[in-house]
Amino acid sequence: MVYVLSKNGQPLMPTTRHGKVRRMLKSGLAKVKSRCPFTIQLTYEPETQETQSVEVGDDTGSKHNGVSAVAVYPNGREVEVYASETLMRADITNLLSTRREFRRSRRNRTTRYRQPRFDNRVHSKHKGWLAPTVENKILTHRKELDYVCSILPVTKVTIETASFDTQRLKADLKGLKCPEGKEYQEGDQMGFWNVREYVLFRDGHKCQCCKGRSGDKMKDATFMGIMRWTFFNRVKKELNAKDIEVRMTFGYITKHERIKHNLEKTHCIDARVISGHPEAEPLGYYFLKKKVRCHNRQIHKATINKGGTRKLNQSAYEVKGFRLFDTVGADGREWYIHGKRIKGSFVLKNLDGNMIQKVPSKIKLLSIQHNHMITERRALLPT
């Protein structure tokens, strides 16, 4: 599938006529806009720019985000024209903790003791403020949705907003009876004087920082409970201004339709079901994307070398013409730069984390594309 943009950048209907696309590129009637997904932009104004209805389904999630776009033709034919799965970042909490440690250490070294102040919290200054981890997930969801709208003439977007019943989830995990009616008011905090007393009892009066939070099974449900309405309202406000219809659906509807049509449980297929066209002709492949870190503002290493010198924490922004997370070609395959050094050596990996054993020199690397979101085309496994 080749995605097409008009001369002024407006999205047109995609095409599978690869021979015609090749001739247009060769004759200069089109130019390559993006390599993955492969997108071209026309260099002339066509006589007609007729487009069909394209409806998008968005399967929101705390760790994965599935998106599917289906083109609906006047003759009733339904064809999936785009499918993707985006992996969210999971390193923000640790990075914020490290930054907080450095900041406190620096203040203790350079300033006198200052009484703590509790009236300058950001959530009291900025209404609608969300934690950085939640905000980043929302921005990643919106970025993928905006990208789809930039390469396809989208007419309708359906978003699945899941609401989680944490008390029922806990009851299922413990094998207890599901709560009903008044039992929802008799939750875990019943019998405790306040929230502090309950939290101390729940954690066994142990520090949760050193023990870690990997055992919190309700973390993803909490994330979705916080971000679902914020994400939906932001998308609705933005896309309604572009005359794109935005509607809502729920997880139990998606599950019912998927089972009804005997479909496999994947994020891309769920997104196609959410779009309202579960029986559409599948694309046959999807684009696996991973959001990567855009900036690293730590200047020096935390450990001081002998002689009192501090080693720089990062190399130059660009080394020998290559940047971090660039797509490069080596040994007949595509890789991503996950590490670079000033002398010109690089660490090459793919999305699965596999590293190339024999790293070629910079002379043998083929620069393909600069990235802030790693993208790979993956084939759908037959069911």
Secondary structure, 3 states (H helix, E strand, C coil): CEEEECCCCCECCCECCHHHHHHHHHHCCEEEEECCCCEEEECCCCCCCCCCEEEEEEECCCCEEEEEEEEECCCCCEEEEEEEEEECCCCHHHHHHHHHHHHHHHHHHHCCCCCCCCCCCHHHHCCCCCCHHHHHHHHHHHHHHHHHHHHCCEEEEEEECCCCCHHHHHHHHHCCCCCCHHHHHCCCCCCCCCHHHHHHHHCCCCCHHHHCCCCCCCHHHHHHHHHHHHHHHHHHHHHHCCCCEEEEECHHHHHHHHHHCCCCCCHHHHHHHHCCCCCCECCCEEEEEEECCCCCCCCEEEEECCCCCEEECCCCCCECCECCCCEEEECCEEEEEEEECCCCCEEEECCCCCECCCCCCHHHCEEEECCCEEEEEEECCCC
